[in-house]
Amino acid sequence: MTEKPTRSRLAQSVASIPRRHPAFFELANSVADCISLGVGEPDFVTPWRIREAAIASLEAGYTTYTANAGLPELREAIAAYLSDRFGLSYRPEDQIVVTVGASEAIDLALRALLDPGDEVLVVEPCYVSYAANVRLCGGVPVSVPTTKETGFRLRAAELRKRITPRTKALIFSYPNNPTGAVMTEDDWLEILPVIREAGLLVIADEIYAELTYDRPFVSFASFPAAYPQTILVSGFSKAFAMTGWRLGYACGPADLIAGMVKIHQYTMLCAPILSQKAGIEALRHGRGDVARMVEAYRQRRNFFVKGLCDIGLPCHRPEGAFYAFPSVEPTGLTATEFAERLLLEAKVAVVPGDVFGEGGAGHVRCSYATSLEALEKALERMARFVQHIRPI
């Protein structure tokens, strides 16, 4: 009897993508007395007024499903917030969908846009899920690198030379994870003609929009020429310290949002009503809490980035998010070698820049969303490690 050829039980699109948390991160969790600068999560507890609103909603018996697109009251609050903060105009009834975190919004956008074989330009270094999500949708991710020489900001020339007849969309995050880079108005105006000429759809991940320190944030969707072809993605996890609430949203042209809602209603159905009630309170009354957290991040950034440069790890000044992205090239180690040895020898956990794309080579990501005391202690340990690697 002829044996049948062995067939993988997993779909190729799944088998081909790496695990989100490789052994390095599991090792970090096992090291005693480790100072972790690896987690991209606020160290603040969700502000009390937001938690109290969620408690009140439970006591009032709000435990049901909501409309697929989200509570009308929350969509109205999102529209008012985006208009007031960033000058953006979206209709609550058909241009906004509430999702289970910003991650679901990104997934919905890609699934709504892509046919098999469509190419998506992915601006790197970037959040590690973008390329994997493109592949899971049958698309082909195409890296568009940014470099420390340009402050990790997207440049038109790099974008233009990677566009092909198969290019359908562009995805980026600014303020950027992992570099902390922020695009200026002039930066956007430089790349906008390229995007318009190629007819690209844009997924703009603006989850860190509130976390900027040196200048007001400029949304890509705020440009009239960009608005009709942009899906704006954001959420509550970073600015409002609501990571565990899993609440995000997407805004954009009504036809694209309708496609996203169609997928959402067959898969996730709706975001949790408890989180949606909390989100309403956050948007309406939580901005003072955000301002206090942003000021704390600003102080930590100033202290930590200066400290990195002082110990011999050059670091561009991040203007947004809560990450520093220092170069480890002066040590002679690769990013992975540096991160592994720093963890085992100095008990400080950072993330190798390579995992964020080719532009991250030679760098590590350090989150300063932790206390000044922890950052000071981490710098002391890192200084001893760097001096041991490269005696001064």
N, C-alpha and C positions, 0 to 999 in steps of 0.2 A: 504494500500500500504506500502510495506516495504521500509524504507528509506535506501538509499545507505550510506555506511560508509564514513565519512568525510575524504577527502584525501588532504594532504598538497599541496598547489600550488607551493611550493618551492621544489627543489631537496634536498634530504637528505644531500648531500655533502655540499650544501650551508647553509642549516638551522643549521648544526652542528658546524659551525665555528663562533667565536665571531666577533663582529664589530671591525673594525680597531681603531676607535676613540670612546672609551666609554665615559660615562658622565663626568669622571674626567677631561678629556682634554677639554671638552666643558666648564666646570666650570672654568678652568684656563683662558680661553679666556675672561671670564666675569669679572675677578677680576681686578679692577683699580690699576694702579701703580704696576703691577706685573712685576717682573724680571723673564723672562722665560729662564730656562736652559734646556728646554725639547725638543726643536726642533733639529733634526739631520740634520742641513743645514748650510753651510758656511754663515757667516754674510757679506762676501765680495760680491760686485757686480761683475758679469762676467767681466774679464779684457777687456779694451777698444779695443785692437787689435782684439779680437774675435768677439765682437759686430760689429766692423767696417767691418769685413769680411762678416758677415751676411747681413749688410746693403748693401754692394757692390753687393752681390749675388742677392738681391732683385732688385736693380737698373738694374742689367744685365738681369733680367727676368727669373731667375731660380725659377720657381714656379710649376714645374711638379712632377710627380712620378719619382722615381729612380728604378734601378734594385732591385728586392726583397731583395737580400743580401746586398744591400747598394752600394753607389757610388764606382766604382773601385778605384778611387783616394783616397778615405777615407780608404778603406780596405788596400791599399798599405801603407798609412801613419800609420795605426794601426800596421801592420806587422813590419815596420821599427822601430817604437817606442818601441814595445815589445822586439825586438831584441837588440836594443841599451841599453835600461834601465834594462832589466831583463834576457837577454841572451836566449830569447825564439824564436823559429823558426816556423812560421806559413805561409802557402801559402795563399796569398790574394784571389786567385780565388776559392778555395774550402774548406778552413779551417777557414774562418772568416765570421760571419754574423753580420750586424749592426742592432740593435734593438731599440725599443722605451723605452729607459732607461735600466739599468741593471735588473730591475724588470721583464721586459718582457723576457729578456734572461734567467732568472731563471725559469720562467714559461714554456718557450719553451723547455728548457732542461729536466725538469721533465715530461712534456707531451710526449716528444720524447722517454724517457727511460722507463716509467712505464706502466705496465699492472695492472688491478684491483687486489688488495691484495698484491702487492709488498711492501716490507718494505724499508723505507729510514731512515738511521741513521742521526739524526739532532743534531749537536754539540751545546749545550746550556751552558750559555745564548747566545741568537742569535737574529738576525733581526726577527721581529715578523711575517713576512709573510711566512717563510719557511714551518712550519708545516701546515698552512692553504693551501698553494699551493699544498703540497703533497696530502692532503685530496681531494682537488678539482680535482686532477688527478686520484682519485680512489686508491691512495696509502695509506700506514699506516706509519705515522711518529713515530719513536722510539727515545726517548730522550737519548743523551749521555752527561751526565753532566760534567762540569769542575768546579773547586773550586778555592777559593782565595788562598788556601794552595799551589797550583801549578801555581799560577799566571794566572789562567783561561786558561791554555794551554792544549790541547788535549793529553791524555795519552793512550798508547797502551792497558793497562789492561782494562780500561773503555770501549774502543772500542771493544776489543775481546769478552768480555762476553755478548755483546748485539747482536752479529751476529747470525742469524738463517738461515735455508735453504731458507727463503723467502726474505732475505736481498738482495736488488738489487743495492743500491747506498748509498753514503755518501755525505752530504752537510755541508759545514762550511764556516765561514768568518774570515779571518785573513789578516790584522789587524781587530780586532773584534769590532763589534757593539753588545753589549753596553760596553764591559769591557776595550777596548783599548789594549787587549793582542796581542802579536805578537809571532808567532812560529819561533824558531831558526832552523838552518840547522840540529842540533842534534835532535831536537824535531821531525822534519819530518822524519829523518832516523829511529827513533824509531817506528813510526807508519806505515811506508811504507811496511814492510814485512807483517803486519797484513792485510793491504788492498790488497796486491798482492795475498796472500794466499787465501783470501775469494773471489777474483775476482770481487771486488767492482768497480763500476763506480763512479767517484768523480766529484761533482760540487764544484769548488773552487771559492768562491765569493771574488775577490780581488779588490773591488771598492775603498778601502782605501790604496792601495799599495804605493802611493806616500806620504802618510801621516805617515811616521815613523821618529823617533827622535833620537834614540840611536844606531842604527845599520842599515846596508843596508837591504832592504827587500829581502827575499828569497821566490820566487814563488814555490809552490808545483809542478807545471808543469815543473819546470826546472830540475827535476831529471829524467834521462832517463827511469827508471822503472815506473815512474808515468805518463809520457807524453802520452802514448798510451791510457790510460783509464781516462783521465781528460778533463773535459770541464771547461775552464777558463772563468769566467764572470767578466766584468769590465765595466767602463763607464766614463763619463766626469763630473758627478754632483759634486763629492766631491773635487777632486784635482783641477779642473778648475773652481769651483764655477758656475756650469752650471745646477743646479737642474731643473730649469724651461724649459730647452731646450729638455729634455727627450731624451737623446742620450746614448746608451750603446752598448755593443757588446759581443759576445761569440766566443771563439776560441777552436778548438779541432780536433779530428780525423774526416776525411772527411765524413765518413758514418754517424756519429752522427750529424755533422753540416748540412748535406743534409736533414736529418729528421727534424731538427729544422727549416730550410728554408721552407720545405714543409708546416709545420703548419703556419709559419709566413706569407706565401704568401696567405693563405686562410683566415687569420684573420686580421692582421695588414697591410699587403701588403708591406709597407716600412716605414722607419723612415722619418720624414719631411726633405725635401731637404735643407731647410734653416739651420736646425740644423747640417746636415751633412757637409755643406760648412763651418760652424763655427768650427766644430770638426777638419777639416783639418788644419785650421789655428792654433787651440789650440795645436795640436800635433807637428806641424812644428816650431812654433815660440812662444809658450806659456810657456816654461819651466822656464824661468826667473820669470814669474808671479807666477808660482806654488812655486818656491823656496822662494819667499818673503812671501807668505801666510803660508807656512810651518814654517818659522822662527817665524812668529807671533803666530802661534798655539803653538810652542815650549815654548815661553815665557809665554803664558797664562797657559799652562799645569804646568810648574814649579811653578808659583805663586799660582795657584788654588789648586793643590794637596797638597802643603805644608800647605796652609790655612785650608783645610779640616782636615788634621791630627792635626793641632794646636788647632782646636776647639773641638776635641774629636770624629771625625768621621774617623776612620782608612781607608786609601785608598792605594791600591797597585799602583805602579807607571805605568801608561799606557804608552806603548812604541809606540802606533800608534793610528790612527783615531783622533777624537777630543772629547772624552768622559772620564770623571772620574766616577768611580763606587765605591763610598765609602760604607762602612758598617754602618748601622744605629742600629745595635744590642746594642751598649752601651746605647742607649736611652730607651731601653725596649719596643719600638714600632715595629710593623711590618712595612714592606716597604710601604704598602698602607696607614696605619695609619700615618706614618711619612710624606709621600708626601701630604696627604690631610690636615693635620694640618699645615705643613709648608706653604702650599698655603694660607690657610684661616687666619692663625695667623701671618705669616711673609711675605706674598706676594712674595714668591719665588716658581716657578714651576719647579719640577723635575719629573722624571718618575719612578714609582715603579719598582724595579728589577724583581718582579714576572712575569711581562708581557713578559719577555724575556726567560722564562723557569725556571725550578726548581732550577737551579744553581744561579738564581738571587735573591732568597729569602733572606731577610735581608739586601738588598742593594738598592740603588737608582742610576739612571743614571743622570748625570749632564753634559750637553754639554758646553764645554768652547769655542765654536765657537761664541763668542761674545766679546765685548770690555773688556779690563782690568778694566776700570772704572765700568762697570756693574758687573764684577766678584768680584771686591772689595766690592761693595755695597751688593751683594748677600751674601758674606761671613760674613759681619757685621750682616745682618739680621739672617742668619743661626746660628751664634754664640750666639746671644741673645735667639733664640728659643731653642737651645740645652741646654743652661744654665738654662733656665726656666724649661725644661723637666727634666734635671738631674743637679741640683745645684752642682757646684764644691766646 
